[in-house]
Amino acid sequence: MLISTRVLNRRISGAQWLAMALAYAGIVLVFAHDLDFVGRAVWLGGALVMAAAISQAIYLVASGELVGRLGSLRLVALAMCVSTGFCAVQFLLLKPMSALIQPLQVYNLSAINAVFCTVLPVFLTMIGIARIGAPAASQAGMIGPVSTMFLGWWLLGEPITSWQIAGSALVMTGITVLGMGKVSGKAVAEKTPVQSASVKSES
């Protein structure tokens, strides 16, 4: 949102600001109890996470600008080819070719991970950016950490505290506010041409 506002001069609606405030407050509640500053590499880890977040934001904004020119499917295919090339180069630099010999179960799990955890999410993200824009798509993605928490509770038996539930409720409220803002904005956009047409006919 901030990059779109500063660099692209895009206007951010009040509903988006409110949704961001609610969602970030929820994220803080969800993860505050696990926050720990013990250790020498905490600040390095935090800096790496911040750098990853900034690079992700730049990626989403740039994708929002390109998706209108190339289309979501073509842009995803291009991005996947580039990332696959970098992964292959990294593997060849760090691992011997014999490391590719793995049990069949490893390949099966890798295929499931590639399709359902990489390809489909990226395609859906690009389609979402094409429909609602990069800032709103980024905000909607805040539901990811919350869903991860509930999946950990469901599949791995990890405990969930009342603070985490409260944070999750805030995140969901923020997403709801974002959706309501988009719906109302769309309604106004659809209503405006009709009003202008009626004004012309009256004049």
MOSULDA-V608813 format. One record per backbone hydrogen bond with DSSP energy under -0.5 kcal/mol. NH is the residue of the N-H (numbers start at 1). CO is the residue of the C=O. Records with the same first field share a line. If there is no record, write none. Layout:
# MOSULDA-V608813
NH=CO  CO
This chain:
# MOSULDA-V608813
5=1
6=2
7=3
8=3
10=4
13=11
17=13
18=14
19=15
20=16
21=17
22=18
23=19
24=20
25=21
26=22
27=23
28=24
29=25
30=26
31=27
32=28
33=29
34=31
35=32
42=39
45=41
46=42
47=43
48=44
49=45
50=46
51=47
52=48
53=49
54=50
55=51
56=52
57=53
58=54
59=55
60=56
61=57
62=58
63=59
64=60
65=61
66=62
67=63
68=64
69=66
70=66
71=67
75=71
76=72
77=73
78=74
79=75
80=76
81=77
82=78
83=79
84=80
85=81
86=82
87=83
88=84
89=85
90=86
91=87
92=88
93=89
94=90
95=91
99=96
100=97
101=98
102=100
106=103
107=103
108=104
109=105
110=106
111=107
112=108
113=109
114=110
115=111
116=112
117=113
118=114
119=114
120=115
122=118
123=119
124=120
125=121
126=122
127=123
128=124
129=125
130=126
131=127
132=128
133=128  129
137=133
138=134
139=135
140=136
141=137
142=139
143=140
144=141
146=142
147=143
148=144
149=145
150=146
151=147
152=148
153=149
154=150
155=151
156=151  152
157=153
158=152
165=161
166=162
167=163
168=164
169=165
170=166
171=167
172=168
173=169
174=170
175=171
176=172
177=173
178=174
179=175
180=176
181=177
182=178
183=179
184=180
185=181
186=182
187=183
188=184
189=185
190=186
191=187
192=188
193=189
194=190
195=191
196=192
197=193
198=194
199=195
200=196
201=197
202=198
203=199
